[in-house]
């Protein structure tokens, strides 16, 4: 958490708030947030007087595009951005501050300090570790059914951990894998190569629909997630299995079960998603 829908929502909010802003200074309070070859001191120096031209998203990554540089940002579990007047007192867990020419700050906060920012010359962002191995975006125009089916037929791994590793399709995390597998009536421990072509098609459609609906709802608010405008997402009201342990399945009434798959808490309907 956050997953693709939350990161997309953060991106849209940041574009609205800070696109076109000029950086006048950068303060880094936790050096390990800055990863890659360019370390914190150079990171701060290189961005001075740079204009934030645009912000993009790829999978779960935010990509800040400056005139000469690209900054790849991964929020991991608890990372978040907020935009406030420069004189606003610092909140606890504020680790990086981008001072803007208009008297505001773009601040990065992270309770667990797991998030990372990597600065590279503009044009090299797709070569950053993590980005270069990402699968296609889960959109009808980029997520091709035939290629998805071909990949699954060649994989013996259980379907849930395969979807979580980002190489088959980008942006899926624990919440939306559970929801997509439920929508497709597939048990998370099924071997990918055991799925029929019809099941693969159902899963392909479910991934696109679940993530699309979640983006439209502004993401899912679990624990502390809010977007860059300080608003909570609303997709949690549409979740059917995630976090619903012992609640009745909306399709058959069977109590939802929680189990562990690939060390992740996993929610299923044992009747609708049979392993056999």
TABELFEN-V170892 format. One record per backbone hydrogen bond with DSSP energy under -1.0 kcal/mol. CO is the residue of the C=O (numbers start at 1). NH is the residue of the N-H. E is the energy in kcal/mol with one decimal. If there is no record, write none. Layout:
co: [CO	CO]
nh: [NH	NH]
e: [E	E]
This chain:
co: [3	4	5	6	7	8	9	10	11	12	13	14	15	18	21	22	23	25	27	30	31	33	39	40	41	42	43	45	47	50	51	52	54	56	58	61	62	63	64	65	65	68	69	70	71	72	73	74	75	80	82	84	85	91	93	95	96	97	98	99	99	100	103	104	105	106	107	108	108	109	116	117	118	120	121	124	125	128	128	131	136	137	139	139	142	144	145	146	147	148	149	151	152	155	157	158	159	160	166	171	173	174	175	176	177	178	179	180	181	182	187	188	190	191	192	196	197	198	199	200	201	202	203	204	205	206	207	208	209	210	211	212	213	214	215	217	219	222	227	231	234	235	241	244	247	249	254	256	257	259	261	264	266	268	269]
nh: [7	8	9	10	11	12	13	14	15	16	17	18	19	21	52	101	49	99	97	33	34	117	43	44	45	46	47	48	50	23	53	20	65	63	61	58	73	56	71	53	54	122	66	120	64	118	62	116	79	109	107	105	88	94	110	29	108	27	106	24	25	103	86	100	84	98	82	95	96	80	74	35	72	70	124	127	128	131	132	134	170	139	142	143	144	148	149	150	151	152	153	154	155	193	192	162	163	164	135	4	177	178	179	180	181	182	183	184	186	185	190	160	159	194	195	200	201	202	203	204	205	206	207	208	209	210	211	212	213	214	215	216	217	219	218	234	235	225	230	227	237	238	244	247	256	253	249	246	268	266	264	261	259	257	273]
e: [-2.5	-2.9	-1.9	-2.4	-2.7	-2.3	-2.0	-2.7	-2.6	-1.9	-1.8	-3.3	-1.1	-2.3	-3.2	-2.3	-3.3	-3.1	-2.7	-2.0	-1.5	-2.9	-2.9	-2.3	-2.0	-3.2	-1.1	-1.0	-1.9	-2.8	-1.2	-3.5	-2.9	-3.0	-2.4	-2.3	-3.3	-2.8	-2.7	-1.8	-1.6	-2.4	-3.2	-2.5	-3.0	-2.5	-2.9	-1.9	-2.1	-2.8	-3.2	-3.4	-2.2	-1.1	-2.3	-3.5	-3.1	-2.5	-2.7	-2.9	-1.0	-1.7	-2.6	-3.0	-1.9	-3.1	-2.1	-2.7	-1.4	-2.2	-2.7	-2.8	-3.0	-2.8	-2.2	-1.7	-1.4	-1.3	-1.6	-1.4	-2.7	-2.4	-1.4	-3.3	-1.1	-2.2	-2.8	-2.2	-2.2	-2.4	-2.2	-1.0	-1.6	-1.4	-3.0	-1.6	-2.1	-1.9	-3.1	-2.0	-2.2	-1.8	-1.9	-2.4	-2.7	-2.0	-2.3	-1.8	-2.7	-1.4	-1.7	-2.1	-2.7	-2.0	-1.3	-2.5	-2.0	-2.5	-2.5	-2.6	-2.4	-2.3	-2.6	-1.8	-2.6	-3.1	-2.1	-2.1	-2.7	-2.1	-2.4	-2.1	-1.5	-3.1	-1.5	-2.0	-2.9	-1.1	-2.1	-3.1	-1.5	-2.4	-2.4	-2.6	-2.8	-1.5	-2.0	-3.3	-2.4	-3.3	-1.6	-2.3	-2.9	-2.7	-2.5]
